[in-house]
Amino acid sequence: MSAVEIIRRGAPQECRPWPRFLLTRPQWGAMAEALAAAPEPALLALWAEPGMVHAGFWLAGEGAMLLASCPAADGRFPALSPARPGAVRFERMLHDLWGHVAEGAVDLRPWLDHGRWPVTAPLAPRPEANAAPVPQPEFLGVEGEGVHQIPVGPVHAGIIEPGHFRFHVQGETVARLEERLGYVHKGLIGLMLGKPPAAAARLVARLSGDSTVAHGWAFARAVEAALGVTPPPRAIALRGVMAELERIHNHLNDWGFVCNDAAFAWPHAQCGVLREGVLRAIAAAFGHRLMMDRVVPGGVAEDLAPGGAEAILAALALVEAAIPGLVAVYDGHASLQDRVVGTGILPAPLAARFAAGGYVGRAAGRGFDARTAAPYAPYDALPPEVPVREQGDVDARVRIRVAELGESLRLVRAWLGDLPAGELTTALPRRAGEGIGLVEGFRGECLHWVALDGAGLLRAAFPRDPSWLQWPLLEAAIEGNIVADFPLCNKSFNCSYSGVDL
């Protein structure tokens, strides 16, 4: 019996737009064994609440998610990591936050908990005081002649989030890279619990500031699904505009920084100028350079300001005019091409096995894009063309970004040229419900699950950034490369630290 068949034999629970199936522990164990025998379905997320563990899978053939749950009243559940390597860090996180132990797990070292919290398992029903001494970080070893370690971070030279990178190198060649994150853990889930959706949305918007629109939209879609609410057409169109503007300014930023990390500063400066123009136009149109708190459950917080559309279109015209010249310079300098082509290769089978999304996955043959895989308004009426490449190197990740820039320009212009009139928000009823939202951000799909109690307050929630499934692949992509190419590889992935530190 396949894993999908086992899941669908569970007891269906009301969750929108996709039902959740409650399995017994033996059924969950059988599901884990069945997953080991087939590459599908892909694991997108693993999360928990007191006494329960949840998993979200993607069914490519159906264009839908499949949700499964397992009771963990005694704090234990069968591990999924032997069958789905993407589950490893989720399982470590479940233990740190809820105290749930994945039996048979590949790795149960602490992840978010560095031993400095006042309590252990802070989201458990009864957290215990942390009286243990602060443990030393554990890193996987590498054996061989001439192997030595290089520790980098968590404090970095530039303006960047904190993360520790432990390199095992032989000469200048990287034999193993391992990350240690968790330094910007905010207790986000605990802060969200008991809040009304409008208040929780402000917390979600700050999970990863560069994806504030995407995360805000995914959370809003989850709440709206749980409550059976549809935002007004104008709000939906404005959400699309904001999401694509977020994609544009981030892709410009990443393109420039990749060139800068290859010691070519001119494209970095040009992309920086173009991005600044877009951000200023966004501020004029929406009152905030990153559009933080503009997407709210039920709609959007503010309308487009007078003259905002014209400011956006003018900034985008400059971007469009500059792209061909930037591409010519990028292609025309052998010293730059030598650094990016063939560097940091992510094999396509590995991208598929981890269900990597965004430009990381699409540059390595996995064409998943939530805007087309599970179409939602306004993309259902105006879908983007999704670029896919097979090389999986730094260059491929850059070229995916460049191709997406052109599509985003097209989408924003279309929506601004035909904005529906009408209201901006729909009132949210105060009632119980459960929902899940999937939105394609610039980095990949953002997934949010919420459960509301009878008063319409958050009883449980989980925000999943796409970086959960991309950080492990950076470790794989850098192997066999030289240490000096790590900044280049790291920026080409541009995973979010804050997004996974919760």
C-alpha positions as CSV (number, residue, x, y, z in Angstrom):
1,M,0.0,0.0,0.0
2,S,1.3,3.4,-0.9
3,A,1.9,6.2,1.6
4,V,-0.9,8.2,0.0
5,E,-3.4,5.3,0.4
6,I,-2.3,4.8,4.0
7,I,-2.9,8.5,4.8
8,R,-6.3,8.6,3.1
9,R,-7.4,5.7,5.3
10,G,-7.0,7.9,8.3
11,A,-9.9,9.8,10.0
12,P,-10.6,13.0,8.0
13,Q,-10.4,16.2,10.0
14,E,-11.9,19.4,8.7
15,C,-9.2,21.6,7.3
16,R,-9.5,23.9,4.3
17,P,-8.8,23.8,1.4
18,W,-7.3,20.4,1.9
19,P,-8.5,17.9,4.6
20,R,-6.2,16.6,7.2
21,F,-6.1,12.8,8.0
22,L,-5.6,11.6,11.6
23,L,-3.6,8.4,11.6
24,T,-3.0,6.0,14.4
25,R,0.6,5.6,15.4
26,P,0.9,2.2,13.6
27,Q,-0.6,3.8,10.5
28,W,1.9,6.6,10.7
29,G,4.7,4.1,11.1
30,A,3.4,2.2,8.0
31,M,3.3,5.5,6.2
32,A,6.9,6.2,7.0
33,E,7.9,2.7,5.7
34,A,5.9,3.3,2.5
35,L,7.6,6.7,2.0
36,A,11.0,4.9,1.9
37,A,9.9,2.9,-1.0
38,A,8.8,5.7,-3.4
39,P,9.9,9.3,-4.1
40,E,6.4,10.6,-4.0
41,P,4.7,12.4,-2.2
42,A,7.2,15.1,-1.5
43,L,7.4,16.3,2.1
44,L,6.9,20.1,2.4
45,A,6.7,20.5,6.2
46,L,6.6,18.8,9.6
47,W,5.2,20.6,12.6
48,A,3.4,20.0,15.9
49,E,1.2,21.1,18.7
50,P,0.9,19.6,22.2
51,G,0.1,15.9,21.8
52,M,0.1,15.9,18.0
53,V,2.5,15.9,15.1
54,H,1.5,17.0,11.6
55,A,3.0,16.5,8.1
56,G,2.3,18.2,4.8
57,F,3.0,16.5,1.5
58,W,2.7,17.6,-2.0
59,L,0.8,15.5,-4.6
60,A,2.2,16.6,-7.9
61,G,-0.3,14.6,-10.0
62,E,-3.2,16.2,-8.2
63,G,-1.9,19.7,-7.7
64,A,-2.8,19.4,-4.0
65,M,-1.5,19.0,-0.5
66,L,-2.0,15.9,1.6
67,L,-2.0,16.4,5.3
68,A,-1.4,13.7,7.9
69,S,-1.4,13.8,11.7
70,C,-0.1,11.4,14.4
71,P,-0.9,11.4,18.1
72,A,2.1,12.0,20.3
73,A,0.5,12.0,23.8
74,D,3.6,10.5,25.3
75,G,5.9,12.8,23.3
76,R,7.0,10.2,20.8
77,F,6.2,9.4,17.2
78,P,7.8,7.4,14.3
79,A,10.5,9.4,12.5
80,L,10.1,10.4,8.8
81,S,13.8,11.4,8.3
82,P,15.0,7.9,7.3
83,A,12.6,8.2,4.3
84,R,12.6,12.0,3.7
85,P,15.9,13.8,4.5
86,G,14.0,17.1,4.5
87,A,12.4,16.0,7.7
88,V,15.7,16.0,9.7
89,R,15.7,19.6,10.8
90,F,11.9,19.7,11.3
91,E,12.3,16.7,13.7
92,R,15.1,18.5,15.6
93,M,12.9,21.6,15.8
94,L,9.9,19.5,17.1
95,H,12.0,18.2,19.9
96,D,13.3,21.7,20.8
97,L,10.0,23.4,20.8
98,W,7.4,20.8,21.9
99,G,9.6,18.0,23.4
100,H,8.4,15.5,20.8
101,V,10.9,12.7,20.1
102,A,11.1,11.2,16.6
103,E,11.8,7.5,17.2
104,G,14.4,6.2,14.7
105,A,15.4,9.7,13.6
106,V,18.5,10.3,11.5
107,D,19.6,13.2,13.8
108,L,18.3,14.4,17.1
109,R,20.9,17.0,18.0
110,P,19.4,20.3,19.2
111,W,18.6,22.8,16.5
112,L,16.9,25.9,17.8
113,D,17.7,25.3,21.4
114,H,21.3,26.3,22.2
115,G,20.9,25.5,25.9
116,R,20.3,29.1,26.9
117,W,16.6,29.2,27.2
118,P,15.2,29.4,30.7
119,V,12.9,26.4,30.0
120,T,13.1,23.3,27.7
121,A,10.3,22.6,25.2
122,P,8.7,26.0,25.6
123,L,5.6,25.1,23.6
124,A,4.9,21.9,25.6
125,P,1.9,21.9,28.0
126,R,4.3,22.0,31.0
127,P,7.7,23.4,30.1
128,E,10.5,22.4,32.5
129,A,13.1,24.7,33.9
130,N,16.4,24.4,32.1
131,A,19.0,23.6,34.8
132,A,21.5,21.8,32.5
133,P,24.8,23.4,31.6
134,V,25.1,25.1,28.3
135,P,26.2,22.3,25.9
136,Q,29.0,22.7,23.3
137,P,27.8,22.5,19.7
138,E,28.2,19.1,18.1
139,F,29.3,18.9,14.5
140,L,29.6,15.8,12.3
141,G,33.2,14.8,11.8
142,V,35.3,14.2,8.7
143,E,38.3,12.0,8.6
144,G,41.3,12.1,6.2
145,E,44.8,13.3,5.9
146,G,45.2,17.0,6.1
147,V,41.6,17.7,7.1
148,H,41.1,20.8,9.3
149,Q,38.2,22.9,10.5
150,I,37.3,26.5,9.7
151,P,34.6,28.1,11.9
152,V,32.8,31.1,10.4
153,G,30.3,33.2,12.3
154,P,27.8,33.6,13.9
155,V,28.9,37.2,13.7
156,H,29.8,38.2,10.2
157,A,31.7,41.0,8.6
158,G,28.7,42.5,6.8
159,I,25.1,43.4,7.6
160,I,23.8,39.9,7.8
161,E,21.8,37.7,10.1
162,P,23.8,35.5,12.5
163,G,24.6,31.9,11.6
164,H,27.5,29.6,12.3
165,F,29.2,27.7,9.4
166,R,31.6,24.9,10.3
167,F,33.8,23.9,7.3
168,H,35.9,20.7,7.2
169,V,38.4,21.3,4.5
170,Q,41.3,19.5,2.8
171,G,43.6,22.1,1.5
172,E,41.3,24.7,0.0
173,T,38.6,22.1,-0.9
174,V,35.5,21.8,1.2
175,A,34.9,18.3,2.4
176,R,31.9,19.1,4.5
177,L,29.9,22.2,5.5
178,E,27.5,22.2,8.4
179,E,25.3,25.1,9.5
180,R,24.2,25.9,13.0
181,L,21.3,28.4,13.1
182,G,18.8,29.4,15.8
183,Y,20.6,32.6,16.8
184,V,17.6,34.8,16.0
185,H,14.9,32.6,17.5
186,K,12.1,34.9,18.5
187,G,9.6,32.5,20.0
188,L,7.3,33.5,17.2
189,I,4.8,30.6,17.5
190,G,4.4,31.1,21.2
191,L,3.8,34.8,20.6
192,M,1.1,34.1,18.0
193,L,-0.9,31.7,20.2
194,G,-4.0,33.2,21.8
195,K,-4.0,36.2,19.5
196,P,-6.7,37.2,17.0
197,P,-5.5,36.8,13.4
198,A,-5.0,40.5,12.9
199,A,-2.6,40.7,15.7
200,A,-0.8,37.5,14.8
201,A,-0.4,38.8,11.2
202,R,2.0,41.5,12.5
203,L,4.2,38.8,14.0
204,V,4.1,36.7,10.8
205,A,5.1,39.8,8.7
206,R,8.3,39.9,10.7
207,L,9.3,36.2,10.4
208,S,11.6,37.1,7.4
209,G,11.4,40.7,6.4
210,D,12.4,40.2,2.8
211,S,9.4,38.0,2.4
212,T,6.9,40.0,4.5
213,V,4.3,40.1,1.7
214,A,4.6,36.4,0.9
215,H,4.4,35.3,4.5
216,G,1.6,37.7,5.3
217,W,-0.4,36.5,2.3
218,A,0.2,32.8,3.1
219,F,-1.0,33.4,6.7
220,A,-4.0,35.4,5.5
221,R,-4.9,32.6,3.0
222,A,-4.7,30.1,5.9
223,V,-7.0,32.2,8.1
224,E,-9.4,32.9,5.3
225,A,-9.6,29.2,4.4
226,A,-10.2,28.3,8.0
227,L,-13.1,30.8,8.2
228,G,-14.5,30.4,4.7
229,V,-13.8,34.0,3.8
230,T,-12.9,35.4,0.3
231,P,-11.2,38.8,0.1
232,P,-12.5,41.4,-2.3
233,P,-11.3,41.4,-5.9
234,R,-9.4,44.7,-5.5
235,A,-7.5,43.3,-2.4
236,I,-6.5,40.2,-4.3
237,A,-5.2,42.1,-7.2
238,L,-3.2,44.4,-4.9
239,R,-1.8,41.4,-3.1
240,G,-0.5,40.1,-6.5
241,V,1.1,43.5,-7.3
242,M,2.8,43.6,-3.9
243,A,4.1,40.0,-4.1
244,E,5.6,40.5,-7.6
245,L,7.2,43.8,-6.5
246,E,8.7,41.9,-3.6
247,R,10.1,39.4,-6.1
248,I,11.5,42.1,-8.3
249,H,13.4,44.0,-5.6
250,N,14.8,40.8,-4.0
251,H,15.9,39.4,-7.4
252,L,17.7,42.6,-8.2
253,N,19.4,42.6,-4.9
254,D,20.5,39.0,-5.2
255,W,21.8,39.4,-8.8
256,G,23.9,42.3,-7.7
257,F,25.3,40.6,-4.6
258,V,26.2,37.4,-6.5
259,C,28.3,39.6,-8.9
260,N,29.8,41.4,-5.9
261,D,30.8,38.2,-4.2
262,A,32.6,37.3,-7.5
263,A,34.6,40.6,-7.1
264,F,32.6,42.4,-9.9
265,A,31.2,45.5,-8.2
266,W,29.7,47.3,-11.2
267,P,26.6,45.1,-11.7
268,H,26.1,45.2,-7.9
269,A,26.0,49.0,-8.0
270,Q,23.7,49.1,-11.0
271,C,21.3,46.5,-9.4
272,G,21.4,48.5,-6.2
273,V,20.3,51.7,-7.9
274,L,17.5,49.9,-9.7
275,R,16.3,48.2,-6.5
276,E,16.4,51.5,-4.6
277,G,14.2,53.1,-7.3
278,V,11.7,50.2,-7.0
279,L,11.7,50.5,-3.2
280,R,11.0,54.3,-3.3
281,A,8.2,53.7,-5.7
282,I,6.8,51.0,-3.4
283,A,7.0,53.5,-0.5
284,A,5.1,56.1,-2.5
285,A,2.4,53.6,-3.5
286,F,2.0,51.6,-0.3
287,G,3.6,53.7,2.5
288,H,6.3,51.2,3.4
289,R,9.4,50.2,1.4
290,L,8.9,46.5,2.1
291,M,5.1,46.7,2.3
292,M,5.1,45.3,5.8
293,D,1.7,44.9,7.4
294,R,-0.1,45.8,4.1
295,V,-1.5,42.3,3.6
296,V,-3.9,41.4,6.4
297,P,-6.4,38.5,6.9
298,G,-9.5,39.4,4.9
299,G,-7.7,41.7,2.4
300,V,-5.2,44.5,2.5
301,A,-4.7,47.3,5.0
302,E,-4.4,50.2,2.6
303,D,-5.3,51.2,-0.9
304,L,-2.8,52.2,-3.6
305,A,-1.9,55.9,-2.9
306,P,-2.7,58.5,-5.5
307,G,0.1,58.5,-8.1
308,G,1.3,55.2,-6.7
309,A,0.7,53.2,-9.9
310,E,2.5,55.8,-12.0
311,A,5.5,55.7,-9.6
312,I,5.7,51.9,-9.8
313,L,5.4,51.8,-13.6
314,A,8.1,54.4,-14.0
315,A,10.5,52.5,-11.7
316,L,9.7,49.2,-13.6
317,A,10.4,50.9,-16.9
318,L,13.9,51.7,-15.8
319,V,14.4,48.1,-14.6
320,E,13.2,46.7,-17.9
321,A,15.4,49.1,-19.9
322,A,18.5,48.2,-17.9
323,I,18.2,44.4,-17.9
324,P,19.5,43.7,-21.4
325,G,22.6,45.7,-20.7
326,L,23.2,44.1,-17.4
327,V,22.8,40.6,-18.9
328,A,25.3,41.6,-21.7
329,V,27.8,42.6,-19.1
330,Y,27.2,39.5,-17.0
331,D,27.6,37.3,-20.0
332,G,30.5,39.3,-21.5
333,H,33.1,39.1,-18.7
334,A,35.0,35.8,-18.7
335,S,36.3,36.4,-15.2
336,L,32.8,36.6,-13.8
337,Q,31.6,33.6,-15.9
338,D,34.5,31.6,-14.6
339,R,33.4,32.1,-11.0
340,V,29.7,31.3,-11.5
341,V,29.5,28.6,-14.2
342,G,30.0,25.2,-12.7
343,T,30.3,26.5,-9.2
344,G,28.1,25.2,-6.4
345,I,26.2,22.6,-8.4
346,L,23.1,21.2,-6.8
347,P,22.3,17.8,-8.5
348,A,18.7,17.6,-9.8
349,P,18.0,14.3,-7.9
350,L,19.0,15.9,-4.6
351,A,16.8,19.0,-5.3
352,A,13.9,16.7,-6.0
353,R,14.5,14.5,-2.9
354,F,14.4,17.6,-0.6
355,A,11.5,19.1,-2.5
356,A,13.4,22.3,-3.0
357,G,11.3,25.2,-4.2
358,G,12.0,28.6,-5.7
359,Y,15.0,29.4,-7.8
360,V,17.1,26.8,-5.9
361,G,14.8,24.0,-7.2
362,R,14.0,25.5,-10.6
363,A,17.7,25.9,-11.4
364,A,18.1,22.2,-10.7
365,G,15.3,20.8,-12.8
366,R,12.4,21.0,-10.2
367,G,9.8,23.3,-11.8
368,F,7.5,23.6,-8.8
369,D,5.9,27.0,-8.4
370,A,2.8,27.4,-6.2
371,R,1.4,30.1,-8.5
372,T,0.9,27.5,-11.2
373,A,1.0,24.2,-9.3
374,A,-1.9,25.2,-7.0
375,P,-3.2,28.3,-8.7
376,Y,-4.7,31.0,-6.5
377,A,-6.1,34.4,-7.4
378,P,-5.0,36.5,-9.2
379,Y,-2.6,34.0,-10.8
380,D,-5.4,31.6,-11.8
381,A,-6.4,34.1,-14.4
382,L,-2.9,35.3,-15.3
383,P,-0.4,32.6,-14.7
384,P,3.4,33.3,-15.0
385,E,5.7,31.3,-17.2
386,V,8.0,29.3,-14.9
387,P,11.6,29.1,-16.0
388,V,13.5,25.9,-15.3
389,R,17.1,25.0,-15.9
390,E,19.1,21.8,-15.3
391,Q,22.6,23.0,-14.5
392,G,22.0,23.6,-10.8
393,D,25.0,26.0,-10.4
394,V,25.4,29.6,-9.3
395,D,24.9,30.8,-12.9
396,A,21.6,28.8,-13.2
397,R,20.2,30.3,-10.0
398,V,21.1,33.8,-11.3
399,R,19.5,33.2,-14.7
400,I,16.3,31.9,-13.1
401,R,16.1,35.2,-11.2
402,V,16.6,37.2,-14.4
403,A,13.9,35.3,-16.2
404,E,11.5,35.8,-13.3
405,L,12.2,39.5,-13.3
406,G,10.7,39.8,-16.8
407,E,7.6,37.8,-15.8
408,S,7.0,39.9,-12.7
409,L,7.2,43.1,-14.8
410,R,4.5,41.7,-17.1
411,L,2.2,40.7,-14.2
412,V,2.5,43.9,-12.3
413,R,1.7,46.0,-15.4
414,A,-1.3,43.8,-16.2
415,W,-2.8,44.1,-12.8
416,L,-2.1,47.8,-12.4
417,G,-3.7,48.4,-15.8
418,D,-6.9,46.7,-14.8
419,L,-7.4,47.1,-11.0
420,P,-10.9,46.2,-9.9
421,A,-12.8,48.8,-7.9
422,G,-14.4,48.1,-4.6
423,E,-13.7,47.3,-1.0
424,L,-10.3,46.4,0.5
425,T,-11.3,44.0,3.3
426,T,-13.9,41.4,4.3
427,A,-14.8,41.1,7.9
428,L,-13.6,37.9,9.7
429,P,-16.2,36.0,11.7
430,R,-15.2,34.9,15.2
431,R,-15.4,31.1,15.1
432,A,-13.4,28.0,15.1
433,G,-11.7,26.6,12.0
434,E,-8.5,25.2,10.5
435,G,-6.8,26.2,7.3
436,I,-3.6,26.1,5.3
437,G,-2.2,28.6,2.9
438,L,0.4,28.2,0.2
439,V,1.9,31.3,-1.5
440,E,4.9,31.6,-3.8
441,G,7.4,34.1,-2.5
442,F,10.6,35.2,-4.2
443,R,12.6,32.5,-2.4
444,G,10.0,29.7,-2.9
445,E,6.7,28.6,-1.4
446,C,5.6,30.0,2.0
447,L,3.3,27.6,3.9
448,H,1.2,28.5,6.9
449,W,-1.1,26.4,8.9
450,V,-3.5,27.8,11.5
451,A,-6.1,26.4,13.9
452,L,-8.6,28.8,15.5
453,D,-10.7,28.2,18.6
454,G,-14.4,29.1,19.1
455,A,-13.5,32.7,19.8
456,G,-11.5,33.0,16.6
457,L,-8.2,33.1,18.4
458,L,-5.1,31.1,17.3
459,R,-5.1,27.8,19.1
460,A,-2.2,26.5,17.1
461,A,-0.1,27.7,14.2
462,F,3.0,27.0,12.1
463,P,4.8,29.3,9.6
464,R,7.1,27.5,7.2
465,D,9.7,29.4,5.2
466,P,11.0,27.7,2.0
467,S,14.5,27.9,3.5
468,W,13.8,24.9,5.7
469,L,14.3,22.7,2.6
470,Q,17.1,24.8,1.0
471,W,19.6,25.2,3.8
472,P,20.6,21.5,3.8
473,L,21.2,21.7,0.0
474,L,23.6,24.6,0.4
475,E,25.7,22.2,2.4
476,A,25.6,19.7,-0.5
477,A,26.3,22.3,-3.2
478,I,29.5,23.6,-1.6
479,E,31.2,20.2,-1.3
480,G,34.1,19.9,-3.6
481,N,34.3,23.6,-4.1
482,I,37.0,25.9,-2.6
483,V,36.4,27.9,0.5
484,A,36.6,31.2,-1.3
485,D,33.5,30.2,-3.4
486,F,31.3,29.8,-0.3
487,P,30.1,33.5,-0.2
488,L,29.2,33.1,-3.9
489,C,27.3,29.9,-3.3
490,N,25.7,31.2,-0.1
491,K,24.3,34.3,-1.8
492,S,23.1,32.4,-4.8
493,F,20.9,30.3,-2.4
494,N,20.2,33.3,-0.1
495,C,18.4,31.3,2.5
496,S,16.7,33.0,5.3
497,Y,18.2,32.7,8.8
498,S,15.3,34.3,10.6
499,G,12.7,32.4,8.6
500,V,13.8,29.1,10.0
501,D,14.8,30.3,13.5
502,L,11.2,31.0,14.3
